[in-house]
Amino acid sequence: MLHNEQYEAALFLNDKFKPGPPIPYLLDSPTESNSHWMGVRPSVGLSAEEAELIINEVECENAIHKQKMVDRWERMTS
């Protein structure tokens, strides 16, 4: 999804957009099956492989379109 002039991952649950960080974030307490999360209320757990795939796709799109990823989510949650 193109947002704020950069490509970001977008999470949809039941055909509804769920806001959250632009790429998967590491869980504070990862489990064997989930190492990352996306979305806010509800958050969705992702495996390391799923998170890596999403992050690589977002980075690739930004590189192709010469966009620099700026993570504004950190400032919003601080």
mmJSON file of the N, C-alpha and C atoms, coordinates in Angstrom:
{"data_MODEL":{"atom_site":{
"group_PDB":["ATOM","ATOM","ATOM","ATOM","ATOM","ATOM","ATOM","ATOM","ATOM","ATOM","ATOM","ATOM","ATOM","ATOM","ATOM","ATOM","ATOM","ATOM","ATOM","ATOM","ATOM","ATOM","ATOM","ATOM","ATOM","ATOM","ATOM","ATOM","ATOM","ATOM","ATOM","ATOM","ATOM","ATOM","ATOM","ATOM","ATOM","ATOM","ATOM","ATOM","ATOM","ATOM","ATOM","ATOM","ATOM","ATOM","ATOM","ATOM","ATOM","ATOM","ATOM","ATOM","ATOM","ATOM","ATOM","ATOM","ATOM","ATOM","ATOM","ATOM","ATOM","ATOM","ATOM","ATOM","ATOM","ATOM","ATOM","ATOM","ATOM","ATOM","ATOM","ATOM","ATOM","ATOM","ATOM","ATOM","ATOM","ATOM","ATOM","ATOM","ATOM","ATOM","ATOM","ATOM","ATOM","ATOM","ATOM","ATOM","ATOM","ATOM","ATOM","ATOM","ATOM","ATOM","ATOM","ATOM","ATOM","ATOM","ATOM","ATOM","ATOM","ATOM","ATOM","ATOM","ATOM","ATOM","ATOM","ATOM","ATOM","ATOM","ATOM","ATOM","ATOM","ATOM","ATOM","ATOM","ATOM","ATOM","ATOM","ATOM","ATOM","ATOM","ATOM","ATOM","ATOM","ATOM","ATOM","ATOM","ATOM","ATOM","ATOM","ATOM","ATOM","ATOM","ATOM","ATOM","ATOM","ATOM","ATOM","ATOM","ATOM","ATOM","ATOM","ATOM","ATOM","ATOM","ATOM","ATOM","ATOM","ATOM","ATOM","ATOM","ATOM","ATOM","ATOM","ATOM","ATOM","ATOM","ATOM","ATOM","ATOM","ATOM","ATOM","ATOM","ATOM","ATOM","ATOM","ATOM","ATOM","ATOM","ATOM","ATOM","ATOM","ATOM","ATOM","ATOM","ATOM","ATOM","ATOM","ATOM","ATOM","ATOM","ATOM","ATOM","ATOM","ATOM","ATOM","ATOM","ATOM","ATOM","ATOM","ATOM","ATOM","ATOM","ATOM","ATOM","ATOM","ATOM","ATOM","ATOM","ATOM","ATOM","ATOM","ATOM","ATOM","ATOM","ATOM","ATOM","ATOM","ATOM","ATOM","ATOM","ATOM","ATOM","ATOM","ATOM","ATOM","ATOM","ATOM","ATOM","ATOM","ATOM","ATOM","ATOM","ATOM","ATOM","ATOM","ATOM","ATOM","ATOM","ATOM","ATOM","ATOM","ATOM"],
"id":[1,2,3,4,5,6,7,8,9,10,11,12,13,14,15,16,17,18,19,20,21,22,23,24,25,26,27,28,29,30,31,32,33,34,35,36,37,38,39,40,41,42,43,44,45,46,47,48,49,50,51,52,53,54,55,56,57,58,59,60,61,62,63,64,65,66,67,68,69,70,71,72,73,74,75,76,77,78,79,80,81,82,83,84,85,86,87,88,89,90,91,92,93,94,95,96,97,98,99,100,101,102,103,104,105,106,107,108,109,110,111,112,113,114,115,116,117,118,119,120,121,122,123,124,125,126,127,128,129,130,131,132,133,134,135,136,137,138,139,140,141,142,143,144,145,146,147,148,149,150,151,152,153,154,155,156,157,158,159,160,161,162,163,164,165,166,167,168,169,170,171,172,173,174,175,176,177,178,179,180,181,182,183,184,185,186,187,188,189,190,191,192,193,194,195,196,197,198,199,200,201,202,203,204,205,206,207,208,209,210,211,212,213,214,215,216,217,218,219,220,221,222,223,224,225,226,227,228,229,230,231,232,233,234],
"type_symbol":["N","C","C","N","C","C","N","C","C","N","C","C","N","C","C","N","C","C","N","C","C","N","C","C","N","C","C","N","C","C","N","C","C","N","C","C","N","C","C","N","C","C","N","C","C","N","C","C","N","C","C","N","C","C","N","C","C","N","C","C","N","C","C","N","C","C","N","C","C","N","C","C","N","C","C","N","C","C","N","C","C","N","C","C","N","C","C","N","C","C","N","C","C","N","C","C","N","C","C","N","C","C","N","C","C","N","C","C","N","C","C","N","C","C","N","C","C","N","C","C","N","C","C","N","C","C","N","C","C","N","C","C","N","C","C","N","C","C","N","C","C","N","C","C","N","C","C","N","C","C","N","C","C","N","C","C","N","C","C","N","C","C","N","C","C","N","C","C","N","C","C","N","C","C","N","C","C","N","C","C","N","C","C","N","C","C","N","C","C","N","C","C","N","C","C","N","C","C","N","C","C","N","C","C","N","C","C","N","C","C","N","C","C","N","C","C","N","C","C","N","C","C","N","C","C","N","C","C","N","C","C","N","C","C"],
"label_atom_id":["N","CA","C","N","CA","C","N","CA","C","N","CA","C","N","CA","C","N","CA","C","N","CA","C","N","CA","C","N","CA","C","N","CA","C","N","CA","C","N","CA","C","N","CA","C","N","CA","C","N","CA","C","N","CA","C","N","CA","C","N","CA","C","N","CA","C","N","CA","C","N","CA","C","N","CA","C","N","CA","C","N","CA","C","N","CA","C","N","CA","C","N","CA","C","N","CA","C","N","CA","C","N","CA","C","N","CA","C","N","CA","C","N","CA","C","N","CA","C","N","CA","C","N","CA","C","N","CA","C","N","CA","C","N","CA","C","N","CA","C","N","CA","C","N","CA","C","N","CA","C","N","CA","C","N","CA","C","N","CA","C","N","CA","C","N","CA","C","N","CA","C","N","CA","C","N","CA","C","N","CA","C","N","CA","C","N","CA","C","N","CA","C","N","CA","C","N","CA","C","N","CA","C","N","CA","C","N","CA","C","N","CA","C","N","CA","C","N","CA","C","N","CA","C","N","CA","C","N","CA","C","N","CA","C","N","CA","C","N","CA","C","N","CA","C","N","CA","C","N","CA","C","N","CA","C","N","CA","C","N","CA","C","N","CA","C","N","CA","C","N","CA","C"],
"label_alt_id":[null,null,null,null,null,null,null,null,null,null,null,null,null,null,null,null,null,null,null,null,null,null,null,null,null,null,null,null,null,null,null,null,null,null,null,null,null,null,null,null,null,null,null,null,null,null,null,null,null,null,null,null,null,null,null,null,null,null,null,null,null,null,null,null,null,null,null,null,null,null,null,null,null,null,null,null,null,null,null,null,null,null,null,null,null,null,null,null,null,null,null,null,null,null,null,null,null,null,null,null,null,null,null,null,null,null,null,null,null,null,null,null,null,null,null,null,null,null,null,null,null,null,null,null,null,null,null,null,null,null,null,null,null,null,null,null,null,null,null,null,null,null,null,null,null,null,null,null,null,null,null,null,null,null,null,null,null,null,null,null,null,null,null,null,null,null,null,null,null,null,null,null,null,null,null,null,null,null,null,null,null,null,null,null,null,null,null,null,null,null,null,null,null,null,null,null,null,null,null,null,null,null,null,null,null,null,null,null,null,null,null,null,null,null,null,null,null,null,null,null,null,null,null,null,null,null,null,null,null,null,null,null,null,null],
"label_comp_id":["MET","MET","MET","LEU","LEU","LEU","HIS","HIS","HIS","ASN","ASN","ASN","GLU","GLU","GLU","GLN","GLN","GLN","TYR","TYR","TYR","GLU","GLU","GLU","ALA","ALA","ALA","ALA","ALA","ALA","LEU","LEU","LEU","PHE","PHE","PHE","LEU","LEU","LEU","ASN","ASN","ASN","ASP","ASP","ASP","LYS","LYS","LYS","PHE","PHE","PHE","LYS","LYS","LYS","PRO","PRO","PRO","GLY","GLY","GLY","PRO","PRO","PRO","PRO","PRO","PRO","ILE","ILE","ILE","PRO","PRO","PRO","TYR","TYR","TYR","LEU","LEU","LEU","LEU","LEU","LEU","ASP","ASP","ASP","SER","SER","SER","PRO","PRO","PRO","THR","THR","THR","GLU","GLU","GLU","SER","SER","SER","ASN","ASN","ASN","SER","SER","SER","HIS","HIS","HIS","TRP","TRP","TRP","MET","MET","MET","GLY","GLY","GLY","VAL","VAL","VAL","ARG","ARG","ARG","PRO","PRO","PRO","SER","SER","SER","VAL","VAL","VAL","GLY","GLY","GLY","LEU","LEU","LEU","SER","SER","SER","ALA","ALA","ALA","GLU","GLU","GLU","GLU","GLU","GLU","ALA","ALA","ALA","GLU","GLU","GLU","LEU","LEU","LEU","ILE","ILE","ILE","ILE","ILE","ILE","ASN","ASN","ASN","GLU","GLU","GLU","VAL","VAL","VAL","GLU","GLU","GLU","CYS","CYS","CYS","GLU","GLU","GLU","ASN","ASN","ASN","ALA","ALA","ALA","ILE","ILE","ILE","HIS","HIS","HIS","LYS","LYS","LYS","GLN","GLN","GLN","LYS","LYS","LYS","MET","MET","MET","VAL","VAL","VAL","ASP","ASP","ASP","ARG","ARG","ARG","TRP","TRP","TRP","GLU","GLU","GLU","ARG","ARG","ARG","MET","MET","MET","THR","THR","THR","SER","SER","SER"],
"label_asym_id":["A","A","A","A","A","A","A","A","A","A","A","A","A","A","A","A","A","A","A","A","A","A","A","A","A","A","A","A","A","A","A","A","A","A","A","A","A","A","A","A","A","A","A","A","A","A","A","A","A","A","A","A","A","A","A","A","A","A","A","A","A","A","A","A","A","A","A","A","A","A","A","A","A","A","A","A","A","A","A","A","A","A","A","A","A","A","A","A","A","A","A","A","A","A","A","A","A","A","A","A","A","A","A","A","A","A","A","A","A","A","A","A","A","A","A","A","A","A","A","A","A","A","A","A","A","A","A","A","A","A","A","A","A","A","A","A","A","A","A","A","A","A","A","A","A","A","A","A","A","A","A","A","A","A","A","A","A","A","A","A","A","A","A","A","A","A","A","A","A","A","A","A","A","A","A","A","A","A","A","A","A","A","A","A","A","A","A","A","A","A","A","A","A","A","A","A","A","A","A","A","A","A","A","A","A","A","A","A","A","A","A","A","A","A","A","A","A","A","A","A","A","A","A","A","A","A","A","A","A","A","A","A","A","A"],
"label_entity_id":["1","1","1","1","1","1","1","1","1","1","1","1","1","1","1","1","1","1","1","1","1","1","1","1","1","1","1","1","1","1","1","1","1","1","1","1","1","1","1","1","1","1","1","1","1","1","1","1","1","1","1","1","1","1","1","1","1","1","1","1","1","1","1","1","1","1","1","1","1","1","1","1","1","1","1","1","1","1","1","1","1","1","1","1","1","1","1","1","1","1","1","1","1","1","1","1","1","1","1","1","1","1","1","1","1","1","1","1","1","1","1","1","1","1","1","1","1","1","1","1","1","1","1","1","1","1","1","1","1","1","1","1","1","1","1","1","1","1","1","1","1","1","1","1","1","1","1","1","1","1","1","1","1","1","1","1","1","1","1","1","1","1","1","1","1","1","1","1","1","1","1","1","1","1","1","1","1","1","1","1","1","1","1","1","1","1","1","1","1","1","1","1","1","1","1","1","1","1","1","1","1","1","1","1","1","1","1","1","1","1","1","1","1","1","1","1","1","1","1","1","1","1","1","1","1","1","1","1","1","1","1","1","1","1"],
"label_seq_id":[1,1,1,2,2,2,3,3,3,4,4,4,5,5,5,6,6,6,7,7,7,8,8,8,9,9,9,10,10,10,11,11,11,12,12,12,13,13,13,14,14,14,15,15,15,16,16,16,17,17,17,18,18,18,19,19,19,20,20,20,21,21,21,22,22,22,23,23,23,24,24,24,25,25,25,26,26,26,27,27,27,28,28,28,29,29,29,30,30,30,31,31,31,32,32,32,33,33,33,34,34,34,35,35,35,36,36,36,37,37,37,38,38,38,39,39,39,40,40,40,41,41,41,42,42,42,43,43,43,44,44,44,45,45,45,46,46,46,47,47,47,48,48,48,49,49,49,50,50,50,51,51,51,52,52,52,53,53,53,54,54,54,55,55,55,56,56,56,57,57,57,58,58,58,59,59,59,60,60,60,61,61,61,62,62,62,63,63,63,64,64,64,65,65,65,66,66,66,67,67,67,68,68,68,69,69,69,70,70,70,71,71,71,72,72,72,73,73,73,74,74,74,75,75,75,76,76,76,77,77,77,78,78,78],
"pdbx_PDB_ins_code":[null,null,null,null,null,null,null,null,null,null,null,null,null,null,null,null,null,null,null,null,null,null,null,null,null,null,null,null,null,null,null,null,null,null,null,null,null,null,null,null,null,null,null,null,null,null,null,null,null,null,null,null,null,null,null,null,null,null,null,null,null,null,null,null,null,null,null,null,null,null,null,null,null,null,null,null,null,null,null,null,null,null,null,null,null,null,null,null,null,null,null,null,null,null,null,null,null,null,null,null,null,null,null,null,null,null,null,null,null,null,null,null,null,null,null,null,null,null,null,null,null,null,null,null,null,null,null,null,null,null,null,null,null,null,null,null,null,null,null,null,null,null,null,null,null,null,null,null,null,null,null,null,null,null,null,null,null,null,null,null,null,null,null,null,null,null,null,null,null,null,null,null,null,null,null,null,null,null,null,null,null,null,null,null,null,null,null,null,null,null,null,null,null,null,null,null,null,null,null,null,null,null,null,null,null,null,null,null,null,null,null,null,null,null,null,null,null,null,null,null,null,null,null,null,null,null,null,null,null,null,null,null,null,null],
"Cartn_x":[0.84,0.0,0.894,0.609,1.346,0.727,1.547,1.073,2.2,1.908,2.925,4.13,3.855,4.886,5.883,5.468,6.316,5.416,5.994,5.23,5.307,4.151,4.045,3.19,3.36,2.479,1.128,0.071,-1.273,-1.934,-2.589,-3.251,-4.763,-5.402,-6.85,-7.386,-8.384,-9.075,-10.554,-11.131,-12.538,-12.829,-11.941,-12.066,-12.029,-11.549,-11.438,-9.982,-9.532,-8.162,-7.969,-6.855,-6.487,-5.209,-5.245,-4.039,-2.947,-1.741,-0.614,0.693,1.764,3.078,3.213,4.135,4.288,4.932,5.574,6.156,5.992,6.106,5.969,7.009,6.576,7.448,7.729,8.904,9.248,8.351,7.935,7.184,8.13,7.65,8.445,8.767,7.806,7.977,7.62,8.562,8.247,7.991,7.191,6.916,7.526,7.378,7.914,7.239,5.955,5.213,5.102,5.233,5.09,6.271,6.901,8.037,7.771,6.774,6.455,4.949,4.55,3.14,2.865,1.615,1.118,-0.285,-0.74,-2.101,-2.242,-3.335,-3.663,-5.127,-5.383,-6.758,-7.557,-7.424,-6.536,-5.182,-4.178,-2.861,-2.82,-2.041,-1.92,-0.482,-0.293,1.039,1.514,2.792,3.392,4.62,4.865,6.091,7.26,8.46,9.655,9.673,9.272,9.261,8.238,7.044,6.02,6.485,7.049,7.524,8.634,9.563,10.673,10.158,9.19,8.608,7.962,7.176,6.503,7.526,8.501,9.528,10.304,10.679,11.406,10.58,9.282,8.418,8.304,8.128,8.011,9.321,10.446,11.748,11.994,11.592,11.764,10.946,9.676,8.827,9.399,9.855,10.431,11.711,12.527,13.763,13.451,12.501,12.128,11.65,10.857,10.278,11.111,12.302,13.257,12.645,11.956,11.374,12.185,12.424,13.128,12.093,12.181,11.235,11.485,10.455,10.501,9.447,9.869,8.948,8.419,7.224,6.587,5.885,5.731,5.034,5.756,7.085,7.866,7.48,7.371,7.045,5.619,4.708,3.308,3.095,3.925,3.72,4.562,5.469,6.35,5.671],
"Cartn_y":[-1.162,0.0,1.236,2.183,3.438,4.376,4.815,5.67,6.61,7.89,8.895,8.813,8.62,8.577,7.437,6.358,5.173,3.946,2.816,1.574,0.963,0.504,-0.085,-1.338,-2.246,-3.403,-2.93,-3.563,-3.222,-4.498,-4.416,-5.561,-5.393,-6.415,-6.426,-7.667,-7.495,-8.595,-8.473,-9.549,-9.531,-8.364,-8.168,-7.119,-5.695,-5.522,-4.183,-3.891,-2.691,-2.259,-2.094,-2.616,-2.467,-1.644,-0.491,0.338,-0.348,0.104,-0.447,-0.015,-0.627,-0.242,-0.558,0.126,-0.06,-1.382,-2.041,-3.37,-4.131,-5.455,-6.219,-5.796,-5.774,-5.445,-6.701,-6.75,-7.858,-7.85,-9.018,-9.142,-8.962,-8.38,-8.258,-9.634,-10.535,-11.906,-12.883,-13.123,-14.03,-15.456,-16.169,-17.574,-18.412,-19.699,-20.592,-20.347,-20.0,-19.816,-18.362,-17.403,-15.986,-15.174,-14.454,-13.621,-12.14,-11.838,-10.46,-10.235,-8.969,-8.616,-7.477,-7.363,-6.223,-5.913,-4.726,-4.332,-3.864,-3.175,-2.683,-3.027,-3.697,-4.053,-4.655,-5.878,-6.871,-6.88,-7.265,-7.481,-8.901,-9.08,-10.38,-10.841,-12.054,-12.622,-13.206,-13.047,-13.568,-14.39,-15.414,-16.192,-15.378,-15.801,-15.117,-15.15,-16.278,-16.408,-15.468,-15.373,-14.467,-13.012,-12.652,-11.283,-10.953,-11.876,-11.647,-11.451,-12.246,-12.122,-10.751,-10.311,-9.012,-7.882,-7.929,-6.88,-6.811,-7.968,-7.987,-7.396,-7.705,-7.16,-5.644,-5.149,-3.7,-3.004,-3.555,-2.971,-2.99,-4.067,-4.182,-3.116,-2.963,-1.949,-0.548,-0.251,1.065,1.267,0.236,0.341,0.552,-0.217,-0.082,1.33,1.892,3.221,4.337,3.985,4.944,5.75,5.027,5.629,5.196,6.121,5.781,5.549,4.398,4.055,4.908,5.607,6.381,5.785,5.295,4.66,5.702,6.188,7.193,6.539,5.23,4.505,4.628,4.596,4.701,5.964,7.087,8.339,8.334,7.647,7.633,6.806,5.79,4.932,5.329,6.263,6.663,7.616],
"Cartn_z":[0.0,0.0,0.0,-0.862,-0.883,0.149,1.101,2.185,2.57,2.69,3.03,2.085,0.792,-0.249,-0.064,0.592,0.732,0.719,0.38,0.4,1.786,2.279,3.601,3.503,4.445,4.53,5.061,4.61,5.087,5.581,6.704,7.301,7.163,6.601,6.476,7.174,8.033,8.688,8.35,7.846,7.439,6.501,5.543,4.517,5.074,6.297,6.89,7.209,6.839,7.117,8.613,9.11,10.516,10.585,11.237,11.317,12.135,11.929,12.667,12.024,12.431,11.914,10.416,9.726,8.282,7.891,8.822,8.621,9.931,9.907,11.15,12.196,13.438,14.564,15.372,15.968,16.859,18.089,18.505,19.754,20.942,22.032,23.248,23.819,23.729,24.226,23.103,22.183,21.07,21.555,20.788,21.075,19.956,20.065,19.036,17.689,17.704,16.455,16.007,16.92,16.566,17.075,16.158,16.536,16.279,15.448,15.063,15.184,15.089,15.12,14.154,13.758,12.983,13.466,13.182,13.509,14.942,15.161,16.494,16.735,17.816,18.223,17.088,16.74,17.331,16.642,17.38,16.796,16.246,15.209,14.572,14.703,15.213,15.345,14.024,13.746,12.523,12.867,12.067,12.236,11.686,12.017,11.505,9.977,9.389,7.932,7.297,7.89,7.364,7.458,8.594,8.793,7.805,7.606,6.679,5.257,4.855,3.52,3.335,4.31,4.242,4.208,5.095,5.157,3.839,3.292,2.019,0.886,0.837,-0.215,-0.102,1.115,1.323,0.945,1.391,1.056,-0.446,-1.111,-2.563,-3.293,-2.927,-3.568,-3.368,-2.172,-1.913,-2.719,-2.849,-3.633,-5.115,-5.644,-7.059,-7.365,-6.47,-6.68,-6.057,-5.611,-5.036,-3.883,-3.013,-1.813,-0.611,0.285,1.518,2.611,3.269,4.327,5.555,5.997,7.229,8.147,9.288,10.223,11.195,10.93,11.789,12.976,12.928,13.984,15.316,15.315,16.56,17.319,16.608,17.27,17.805,17.088,17.489,18.74,18.961,20.108,21.31,21.137,22.243,23.187],
"occupancy":[1.0,1.0,1.0,1.0,1.0,1.0,1.0,1.0,1.0,1.0,1.0,1.0,1.0,1.0,1.0,1.0,1.0,1.0,1.0,1.0,1.0,1.0,1.0,1.0,1.0,1.0,1.0,1.0,1.0,1.0,1.0,1.0,1.0,1.0,1.0,1.0,1.0,1.0,1.0,1.0,1.0,1.0,1.0,1.0,1.0,1.0,1.0,1.0,1.0,1.0,1.0,1.0,1.0,1.0,1.0,1.0,1.0,1.0,1.0,1.0,1.0,1.0,1.0,1.0,1.0,1.0,1.0,1.0,1.0,1.0,1.0,1.0,1.0,1.0,1.0,1.0,1.0,1.0,1.0,1.0,1.0,1.0,1.0,1.0,1.0,1.0,1.0,1.0,1.0,1.0,1.0,1.0,1.0,1.0,1.0,1.0,1.0,1.0,1.0,1.0,1.0,1.0,1.0,1.0,1.0,1.0,1.0,1.0,1.0,1.0,1.0,1.0,1.0,1.0,1.0,1.0,1.0,1.0,1.0,1.0,1.0,1.0,1.0,1.0,1.0,1.0,1.0,1.0,1.0,1.0,1.0,1.0,1.0,1.0,1.0,1.0,1.0,1.0,1.0,1.0,1.0,1.0,1.0,1.0,1.0,1.0,1.0,1.0,1.0,1.0,1.0,1.0,1.0,1.0,1.0,1.0,1.0,1.0,1.0,1.0,1.0,1.0,1.0,1.0,1.0,1.0,1.0,1.0,1.0,1.0,1.0,1.0,1.0,1.0,1.0,1.0,1.0,1.0,1.0,1.0,1.0,1.0,1.0,1.0,1.0,1.0,1.0,1.0,1.0,1.0,1.0,1.0,1.0,1.0,1.0,1.0,1.0,1.0,1.0,1.0,1.0,1.0,1.0,1.0,1.0,1.0,1.0,1.0,1.0,1.0,1.0,1.0,1.0,1.0,1.0,1.0,1.0,1.0,1.0,1.0,1.0,1.0,1.0,1.0,1.0,1.0,1.0,1.0,1.0,1.0,1.0,1.0,1.0,1.0],
"B_iso_or_equiv":[0.0,0.0,0.0,0.0,0.0,0.0,0.0,0.0,0.0,0.0,0.0,0.0,0.0,0.0,0.0,0.0,0.0,0.0,0.0,0.0,0.0,0.0,0.0,0.0,0.0,0.0,0.0,0.0,0.0,0.0,0.0,0.0,0.0,0.0,0.0,0.0,0.0,0.0,0.0,0.0,0.0,0.0,0.0,0.0,0.0,0.0,0.0,0.0,0.0,0.0,0.0,0.0,0.0,0.0,0.0,0.0,0.0,0.0,0.0,0.0,0.0,0.0,0.0,0.0,0.0,0.0,0.0,0.0,0.0,0.0,0.0,0.0,0.0,0.0,0.0,0.0,0.0,0.0,0.0,0.0,0.0,0.0,0.0,0.0,0.0,0.0,0.0,0.0,0.0,0.0,0.0,0.0,0.0,0.0,0.0,0.0,0.0,0.0,0.0,0.0,0.0,0.0,0.0,0.0,0.0,0.0,0.0,0.0,0.0,0.0,0.0,0.0,0.0,0.0,0.0,0.0,0.0,0.0,0.0,0.0,0.0,0.0,0.0,0.0,0.0,0.0,0.0,0.0,0.0,0.0,0.0,0.0,0.0,0.0,0.0,0.0,0.0,0.0,0.0,0.0,0.0,0.0,0.0,0.0,0.0,0.0,0.0,0.0,0.0,0.0,0.0,0.0,0.0,0.0,0.0,0.0,0.0,0.0,0.0,0.0,0.0,0.0,0.0,0.0,0.0,0.0,0.0,0.0,0.0,0.0,0.0,0.0,0.0,0.0,0.0,0.0,0.0,0.0,0.0,0.0,0.0,0.0,0.0,0.0,0.0,0.0,0.0,0.0,0.0,0.0,0.0,0.0,0.0,0.0,0.0,0.0,0.0,0.0,0.0,0.0,0.0,0.0,0.0,0.0,0.0,0.0,0.0,0.0,0.0,0.0,0.0,0.0,0.0,0.0,0.0,0.0,0.0,0.0,0.0,0.0,0.0,0.0,0.0,0.0,0.0,0.0,0.0,0.0,0.0,0.0,0.0,0.0,0.0,0.0],
"pdbx_formal_charge":[null,null,null,null,null,null,null,null,null,null,null,null,null,null,null,null,null,null,null,null,null,null,null,null,null,null,null,null,null,null,null,null,null,null,null,null,null,null,null,null,null,null,null,null,null,null,null,null,null,null,null,null,null,null,null,null,null,null,null,null,null,null,null,null,null,null,null,null,null,null,null,null,null,null,null,null,null,null,null,null,null,null,null,null,null,null,null,null,null,null,null,null,null,null,null,null,null,null,null,null,null,null,null,null,null,null,null,null,null,null,null,null,null,null,null,null,null,null,null,null,null,null,null,null,null,null,null,null,null,null,null,null,null,null,null,null,null,null,null,null,null,null,null,null,null,null,null,null,null,null,null,null,null,null,null,null,null,null,null,null,null,null,null,null,null,null,null,null,null,null,null,null,null,null,null,null,null,null,null,null,null,null,null,null,null,null,null,null,null,null,null,null,null,null,null,null,null,null,null,null,null,null,null,null,null,null,null,null,null,null,null,null,null,null,null,null,null,null,null,null,null,null,null,null,null,null,null,null,null,null,null,null,null,null],
"auth_seq_id":[1,1,1,2,2,2,3,3,3,4,4,4,5,5,5,6,6,6,7,7,7,8,8,8,9,9,9,10,10,10,11,11,11,12,12,12,13,13,13,14,14,14,15,15,15,16,16,16,17,17,17,18,18,18,19,19,19,20,20,20,21,21,21,22,22,22,23,23,23,24,24,24,25,25,25,26,26,26,27,27,27,28,28,28,29,29,29,30,30,30,31,31,31,32,32,32,33,33,33,34,34,34,35,35,35,36,36,36,37,37,37,38,38,38,39,39,39,40,40,40,41,41,41,42,42,42,43,43,43,44,44,44,45,45,45,46,46,46,47,47,47,48,48,48,49,49,49,50,50,50,51,51,51,52,52,52,53,53,53,54,54,54,55,55,55,56,56,56,57,57,57,58,58,58,59,59,59,60,60,60,61,61,61,62,62,62,63,63,63,64,64,64,65,65,65,66,66,66,67,67,67,68,68,68,69,69,69,70,70,70,71,71,71,72,72,72,73,73,73,74,74,74,75,75,75,76,76,76,77,77,77,78,78,78],
"auth_comp_id":["MET","MET","MET","LEU","LEU","LEU","HIS","HIS","HIS","ASN","ASN","ASN","GLU","GLU","GLU","GLN","GLN","GLN","TYR","TYR","TYR","GLU","GLU","GLU","ALA","ALA","ALA","ALA","ALA","ALA","LEU","LEU","LEU","PHE","PHE","PHE","LEU","LEU","LEU","ASN","ASN","ASN","ASP","ASP","ASP","LYS","LYS","LYS","PHE","PHE","PHE","LYS","LYS","LYS","PRO","PRO","PRO","GLY","GLY","GLY","PRO","PRO","PRO","PRO","PRO","PRO","ILE","ILE","ILE","PRO","PRO","PRO","TYR","TYR","TYR","LEU","LEU","LEU","LEU","LEU","LEU","ASP","ASP","ASP","SER","SER","SER","PRO","PRO","PRO","THR","THR","THR","GLU","GLU","GLU","SER","SER","SER","ASN","ASN","ASN","SER","SER","SER","HIS","HIS","HIS","TRP","TRP","TRP","MET","MET","MET","GLY","GLY","GLY","VAL","VAL","VAL","ARG","ARG","ARG","PRO","PRO","PRO","SER","SER","SER","VAL","VAL","VAL","GLY","GLY","GLY","LEU","LEU","LEU","SER","SER","SER","ALA","ALA","ALA","GLU","GLU","GLU","GLU","GLU","GLU","ALA","ALA","ALA","GLU","GLU","GLU","LEU","LEU","LEU","ILE","ILE","ILE","ILE","ILE","ILE","ASN","ASN","ASN","GLU","GLU","GLU","VAL","VAL","VAL","GLU","GLU","GLU","CYS","CYS","CYS","GLU","GLU","GLU","ASN","ASN","ASN","ALA","ALA","ALA","ILE","ILE","ILE","HIS","HIS","HIS","LYS","LYS","LYS","GLN","GLN","GLN","LYS","LYS","LYS","MET","MET","MET","VAL","VAL","VAL","ASP","ASP","ASP","ARG","ARG","ARG","TRP","TRP","TRP","GLU","GLU","GLU","ARG","ARG","ARG","MET","MET","MET","THR","THR","THR","SER","SER","SER"],
"auth_asym_id":["A","A","A","A","A","A","A","A","A","A","A","A","A","A","A","A","A","A","A","A","A","A","A","A","A","A","A","A","A","A","A","A","A","A","A","A","A","A","A","A","A","A","A","A","A","A","A","A","A","A","A","A","A","A","A","A","A","A","A","A","A","A","A","A","A","A","A","A","A","A","A","A","A","A","A","A","A","A","A","A","A","A","A","A","A","A","A","A","A","A","A","A","A","A","A","A","A","A","A","A","A","A","A","A","A","A","A","A","A","A","A","A","A","A","A","A","A","A","A","A","A","A","A","A","A","A","A","A","A","A","A","A","A","A","A","A","A","A","A","A","A","A","A","A","A","A","A","A","A","A","A","A","A","A","A","A","A","A","A","A","A","A","A","A","A","A","A","A","A","A","A","A","A","A","A","A","A","A","A","A","A","A","A","A","A","A","A","A","A","A","A","A","A","A","A","A","A","A","A","A","A","A","A","A","A","A","A","A","A","A","A","A","A","A","A","A","A","A","A","A","A","A","A","A","A","A","A","A","A","A","A","A","A","A"],
"auth_atom_id":["N","CA","C","N","CA","C","N","CA","C","N","CA","C","N","CA","C","N","CA","C","N","CA","C","N","CA","C","N","CA","C","N","CA","C","N","CA","C","N","CA","C","N","CA","C","N","CA","C","N","CA","C","N","CA","C","N","CA","C","N","CA","C","N","CA","C","N","CA","C","N","CA","C","N","CA","C","N","CA","C","N","CA","C","N","CA","C","N","CA","C","N","CA","C","N","CA","C","N","CA","C","N","CA","C","N","CA","C","N","CA","C","N","CA","C","N","CA","C","N","CA","C","N","CA","C","N","CA","C","N","CA","C","N","CA","C","N","CA","C","N","CA","C","N","CA","C","N","CA","C","N","CA","C","N","CA","C","N","CA","C","N","CA","C","N","CA","C","N","CA","C","N","CA","C","N","CA","C","N","CA","C","N","CA","C","N","CA","C","N","CA","C","N","CA","C","N","CA","C","N","CA","C","N","CA","C","N","CA","C","N","CA","C","N","CA","C","N","CA","C","N","CA","C","N","CA","C","N","CA","C","N","CA","C","N","CA","C","N","CA","C","N","CA","C","N","CA","C","N","CA","C","N","CA","C","N","CA","C","N","CA","C","N","CA","C","N","CA","C","N","CA","C"],
"pdbx_PDB_model_num":[1,1,1,1,1,1,1,1,1,1,1,1,1,1,1,1,1,1,1,1,1,1,1,1,1,1,1,1,1,1,1,1,1,1,1,1,1,1,1,1,1,1,1,1,1,1,1,1,1,1,1,1,1,1,1,1,1,1,1,1,1,1,1,1,1,1,1,1,1,1,1,1,1,1,1,1,1,1,1,1,1,1,1,1,1,1,1,1,1,1,1,1,1,1,1,1,1,1,1,1,1,1,1,1,1,1,1,1,1,1,1,1,1,1,1,1,1,1,1,1,1,1,1,1,1,1,1,1,1,1,1,1,1,1,1,1,1,1,1,1,1,1,1,1,1,1,1,1,1,1,1,1,1,1,1,1,1,1,1,1,1,1,1,1,1,1,1,1,1,1,1,1,1,1,1,1,1,1,1,1,1,1,1,1,1,1,1,1,1,1,1,1,1,1,1,1,1,1,1,1,1,1,1,1,1,1,1,1,1,1,1,1,1,1,1,1,1,1,1,1,1,1,1,1,1,1,1,1,1,1,1,1,1,1]
}}}
